[in-house]
Amino acid sequence: MTPDHDPNQSLDEIDGLGVFQVYTGAGTGSGFLIDQRHLLTNCHVVAPYRQVAVEMRDRTRIMGTVRRLHPYRDLAIVELAHAVNEEVLTLGDGSALRPKQSVHILGFPVGLPLSLTEGVISHAHQLLDEQHYVQTDAAINPGNSGGPILDDQRQIIAVTTCKLTSADSVGFGIPVEDVRRFIDDFRAQKSKFGVQCPACEELIGDALRYCPSCGTDLEAYHEFAEFFDEPDPHPLVNFVESALAKANVDPVLARHGNHNWSFHSGSAPIKVWCCCSEHLNFSSPLAQTGSKGLDQLFQFLLSADHAPFCFDMNGSTIRLNLVVHISDVFASAEHPELAARVTQFVAKANASDNLLIDCYGCSPAPETQTDFLNSPAHQ
């Protein structure tokens, strides 16, 4: 059931709104609820992945399954693994939009938490590449794609889709009339998945060369067949996601862009990435140093007993690290031992933040899930 809300309520409080960050193996973007089980975002945010991760306010993630794509209009609908309770924003009326009208953009720019930027409409029906958009001067950055553009009544008047990289203060939104039609078509959809023809908008369920309705050569548009198959994973991705699965971490939910993963092991945040062409890094920012007992703390951190893991410090934040040389990733004979090491790292991170806080006077790191500290599941 949709939570009640006052359409005249201000946008000062945004945390309860049904706007979420979407993660794939290629990048991140934004999306918003159209009901408690379905999220609307941009096609370019999710495609060609059929399963994506959607992050909740408490930083837990749930699985999302892509159900419908419109590549030409850059829209997509994702079905969530279970219903969520945040507010479903109302679709507004785009027919009366005018220049200088105030707009508010919600999303996750450059990976930041949910943020709101404000501006005005520069052009209500800007023609670009044979399509009309709502043009605005409100700040749009990578990560905003797929988020809602709202009017002063908290109603959606467009969906953020892109920003011209060669210009400042020029952003675009897909008009709400196109969004409403896309949602209505999805409500009538009987198939589990489909991609709309860029010419006639017929829903197509298979990777065809020509549209069965209008005969359009689909391969002339966005490599149409690629929307039906995820890309072949890089050997690095194969290794990391296989190792995470063996450590009981869902690799799809952990995806955080190209060759990046992030998740929590209990209360401990863990990040995985390639910093260069030679090293794969597993790192967990566990805790922040206190003001007492530093001698004992540093003796513990510098102990050789932690090998093959090591601690370091980033400012006052203590991190647990595991570094894997890329050459080992490409040596399949090394995979069983490396995967076992990853499992050990995940378990050690889960235990170490508690130890640092309880025994060495440290405080939780900013990304620590404090609700898990000292819980039975954390022990």
Order of alpha helices (4+ residues) and beta strands (2+ residues): beta-beta-beta-alpha-beta-beta-beta-beta-beta-beta-beta-beta-beta-beta-alpha-beta-beta-alpha-alpha-beta-beta-beta-alpha-beta-beta-alpha-alpha-beta
